[in-house]
Amino acid sequence: MDLKQLARRTVGMSGAELESLINVAAMKALATGYLRIHNAHILESLDRIQIGSKRSRGNEREVERMTL
């Protein structure tokens, strides 16, 4: 795992978000038969979390528009 690359890509994330990232990466690693988390697992998980958060922000705005 390249910690410098991880640090560059996770600027601004909270401790809870980093914990979630590592948990998702660990689940991906175990699901694919690995006993250790690899860079690929972390990067895939980071993409999934970032895309998911973008979608959820959009949904919140849509709900807000509907309630106003």
Backbone as a printed PyTorch tensor [residue, N CA C, xyz], in Angstrom:
tensor([[[  0.8490,  -1.1610,   0.0000],
         [  0.0000,   0.0000,   0.0000],
         [  0.9030,   1.2350,   0.0000]],

        [[  0.6380,   2.1510,  -0.9020],
         [  1.4110,   3.3830,  -1.0160],
         [  0.7250,   4.4700,  -0.1870]],

        [[  1.2500,   4.7430,   0.9900],
         [  0.6100,   5.6950,   1.9020],
         [  0.6590,   7.1250,   1.3870]],

        [[  1.7150,   7.4850,   0.6590],
         [  1.7950,   8.8420,   0.1070],
         [  0.6930,   9.0740,  -0.9140]],

        [[  0.4680,   8.0950,  -1.7810],
         [ -0.5980,   8.2110,  -2.7780],
         [ -1.9620,   8.2700,  -2.0870]],

        [[ -2.1400,   7.4480,  -1.0680],
         [ -3.3950,   7.4480,  -0.3210],
         [ -3.6250,   8.8070,   0.3410]],

        [[ -2.5840,   9.3690,   0.9310],
         [ -2.7010,  10.6780,   1.5820],
         [ -3.0770,  11.7650,   0.5790]],

        [[ -2.4880,  11.7180,  -0.6170],
         [ -2.8080,  12.7170,  -1.6470],
         [ -4.2560,  12.6110,  -2.1060]],

        [[ -4.7660,  11.4010,  -2.1830],
         [ -6.1220,  11.2000,  -2.7120],
         [ -7.2130,  11.3690,  -1.6600]],

        [[ -6.8270,  11.4140,  -0.3770],
         [ -7.8450,  11.4920,   0.6720],
         [ -7.7790,  12.8040,   1.4540]],

        [[ -7.2050,  13.8320,   0.8650],
         [ -7.1310,  15.1350,   1.5340],
         [ -8.5520,  15.6170,   1.8380]],

        [[ -8.7740,  16.0510,   3.0670],
         [-10.0750,  16.5790,   3.4500],
         [-11.0470,  15.5480,   3.9920]],

        [[-10.6830,  14.2830,   3.9630],
         [-11.5760,  13.2590,   4.4950],
         [-11.4410,  13.2120,   6.0150]],

        [[-12.5370,  12.9500,   6.6880],
         [-12.5170,  12.8450,   8.1500],
         [-11.9910,  11.4660,   8.5560]],

        [[-11.7260,  11.3270,   9.8290],
         [-11.2750,  10.0350,  10.3440],
         [-12.3050,   8.9400,  10.1150]],

        [[-13.5680,   9.2810,  10.2690],
         [-14.6440,   8.3040,  10.0580],
         [-14.7020,   7.8810,   8.5890]],

        [[-14.4940,   8.8230,   7.6790],
         [-14.4990,   8.4950,   6.2490],
         [-13.3130,   7.6010,   5.8930]],

        [[-12.1520,   7.8710,   6.5010],
         [-10.9790,   7.0200,   6.2640],
         [-11.2080,   5.6160,   6.8160]],

        [[-11.8370,   5.5410,   7.9770],
         [-12.1490,   4.2370,   8.5570],
         [-13.0930,   3.4590,   7.6430]],

        [[-14.0890,   4.1260,   7.1240],
         [-15.0290,   3.4960,   6.2050],
         [-14.3240,   3.0170,   4.9410]],

        [[-13.4160,   3.8310,   4.4430],
         [-12.6460,   3.4690,   3.2510],
         [-11.8760,   2.1780,   3.4760]],

        [[-11.1760,   2.0810,   4.5920],
         [-10.3850,   0.8850,   4.8770],
         [-11.2850,  -0.3240,   5.1090]],

        [[-12.4360,  -0.1220,   5.7600],
         [-13.3770,  -1.2370,   5.9700],
         [-13.9120,  -1.7680,   4.6460]],

        [[-14.2710,  -0.8700,   3.7250],
         [-14.7630,  -1.2950,   2.4130],
         [-13.6570,  -2.0280,   1.6630]],

        [[-12.4340,  -1.5030,   1.7360],
         [-11.2980,  -2.1530,   1.0680],
         [-11.0390,  -3.5460,   1.6540]],

        [[-11.1710,  -3.6810,   2.9690],
         [-10.9740,  -4.9780,   3.6130],
         [-12.0270,  -5.9840,   3.1570]],

        [[-13.2680,  -5.5280,   3.0380],
         [-14.3320,  -6.4250,   2.5590],
         [-14.0750,  -6.8490,   1.1170]],

        [[-13.6000,  -5.9100,   0.2830],
         [-13.2740,  -6.2550,  -1.1080],
         [-12.1410,  -7.2750,  -1.1500]],

        [[-11.1260,  -7.0660,  -0.3140],
         [ -9.9910,  -7.9900,  -0.2750],
         [-10.4450,  -9.3970,   0.1160]],

        [[-11.2340,  -9.4920,   1.1640],
         [-11.7100, -10.8040,   1.6120],
         [-12.6270, -11.4590,   0.5870]],

        [[-13.4460, -10.6560,  -0.0670],
         [-14.3690, -11.2010,  -1.0680],
         [-13.6260, -11.7820,  -2.2630]],

        [[-12.4340, -11.2630,  -2.5370],
         [-11.6520, -11.7660,  -3.6700],
         [-10.5850, -12.7690,  -3.2410]],

        [[-10.6150, -13.1800,  -1.9650],
         [ -9.7230, -14.2340,  -1.5010],
         [ -8.3720, -13.7650,  -0.9890]],

        [[ -8.1930, -12.4790,  -0.7860],
         [ -6.9320, -11.9610,  -0.2550],
         [ -7.0270, -11.8140,   1.2550]],

        [[ -5.9070, -12.0500,   1.9350],
         [ -5.8700, -11.8740,   3.3770],
         [ -5.3170, -10.5120,   3.7660]],

        [[ -4.7710,  -9.7800,   2.7960],
         [ -4.2380,  -8.4440,   3.0370],
         [ -4.8810,  -7.4590,   2.0730]],

        [[ -4.9650,  -6.2090,   2.5100],
         [ -5.5140,  -5.1580,   1.6630],
         [ -4.4150,  -4.6530,   0.7410]],

        [[ -4.7070,  -4.6020,  -0.5400],
         [ -3.7540,  -4.1050,  -1.5310],
         [ -4.1940,  -2.7250,  -2.0280]],

        [[ -3.2670,  -2.0290,  -2.6690],
         [ -3.5460,  -0.6980,  -3.2080],
         [ -4.7900,  -0.6980,  -4.0860]],

        [[ -4.9320,  -1.7070,  -4.9090],
         [ -6.0770,  -1.7840,  -5.8230],
         [ -7.3950,  -1.8020,  -5.0540]],

        [[ -7.4400,  -2.5180,  -3.9320],
         [ -8.6570,  -2.5750,  -3.1180],
         [ -8.9930,  -1.1940,  -2.5670]],

        [[ -7.9800,  -0.4880,  -2.1050],
         [ -8.2010,   0.8380,  -1.5310],
         [ -8.6490,   1.8210,  -2.6050]],

        [[ -8.0000,   1.7880,  -3.7610],
         [ -8.3610,   2.7210,  -4.8290],
         [ -9.7700,   2.4600,  -5.3470]],

        [[-10.1420,   1.1990,  -5.4860],
         [-11.5080,   0.8660,  -5.9130],
         [-12.5220,   1.3430,  -4.8750]],

        [[-12.2010,   1.1490,  -3.6110],
         [-13.0950,   1.5690,  -2.5360],
         [-13.2070,   3.0860,  -2.4820]],

        [[-12.1020,   3.7770,  -2.6940],
         [-12.1140,   5.2370,  -2.6950],
         [-12.9990,   5.7610,  -3.8160]],

        [[-12.8700,   5.1790,  -4.9920],
         [-13.7310,   5.5860,  -6.1060],
         [-15.1980,   5.3470,  -5.7740]],

        [[-15.4840,   4.2060,  -5.1880],
         [-16.8690,   3.8680,  -4.8380],
         [-17.4360,   4.8520,  -3.8080]],

        [[-16.6370,   5.1920,  -2.7960],
         [-17.0960,   6.1120,  -1.7560],
         [-17.2750,   7.5130,  -2.3230]],

        [[-16.3320,   7.9720,  -3.1520],
         [-16.4360,   9.3140,  -3.7160],
         [-17.6180,   9.4320,  -4.6650]],

        [[-17.8370,   8.4510,  -5.4830],
         [-18.9760,   8.4830,  -6.3940],
         [-20.2750,   8.4040,  -5.6080]],

        [[-20.3100,   7.5670,  -4.5820],
         [-21.5010,   7.4540,  -3.7520],
         [-21.8230,   8.7490,  -3.0470]],

        [[-20.8130,   9.4520,  -2.5600],
         [-21.0850,  10.6990,  -1.8550],
         [-21.5640,  11.7730,  -2.8230]],

        [[-21.0840,  11.7680,  -4.0530],
         [-21.5620,  12.7260,  -5.0430],
         [-23.0330,  12.4790,  -5.3510]],

        [[-23.4070,  11.2250,  -5.4690],
         [-24.8020,  10.8880,  -5.7430],
         [-25.6940,  11.2910,  -4.5820]],

        [[-25.2620,  11.0130,  -3.3660],
         [-26.1100,  11.3290,  -2.2210],
         [-26.2880,  12.8360,  -2.0770]],

        [[-25.2550,  13.6190,  -2.3680],
         [-25.3960,  15.0740,  -2.3040],
         [-26.4320,  15.5390,  -3.3140]],

        [[-26.4230,  14.9630,  -4.4970],
         [-27.3920,  15.3420,  -5.5140],
         [-28.8040,  15.0140,  -5.0950]],

        [[-28.9930,  13.8710,  -4.4700],
         [-30.3200,  13.4730,  -4.0060],
         [-30.8120,  14.3990,  -2.9070]],

        [[-29.9200,  14.8450,  -2.0220],
         [-30.3150,  15.7550,  -0.9540],
         [-30.7990,  17.0780,  -1.5420]],

        [[-30.1140,  17.5640,  -2.5460],
         [-30.5190,  18.8120,  -3.1790],
         [-31.8770,  18.6620,  -3.8620]],

        [[-32.0930,  17.5090,  -4.4860],
         [-33.3700,  17.2820,  -5.1530],
         [-34.5050,  17.2410,  -4.1330]],

        [[-34.2930,  16.5820,  -3.0130],
         [-35.3050,  16.5130,  -1.9620],
         [-35.5530,  17.9140,  -1.4120]],

        [[-34.4830,  18.6780,  -1.2340],
         [-34.6320,  20.0380,  -0.7220],
         [-35.4670,  20.8830,  -1.6730]],

        [[-35.2280,  20.7470,  -2.9690],
         [-36.0250,  21.4950,  -3.9500],
         [-37.4880,  21.1180,  -3.8840]],

        [[-37.7490,  19.8350,  -3.6800],
         [-39.1290,  19.3550,  -3.6380],
         [-39.8520,  19.8620,  -2.4090]],

        [[-39.1360,  20.0400,  -1.2870],
         [-39.7910,  20.4710,  -0.0510],
         [-40.0030,  21.9760,  -0.0080]],

        [[-39.2420,  22.7310,  -0.8010],
         [-39.4140,  24.1800,  -0.8010],
         [-40.5540,  24.5170,  -1.6720]]])
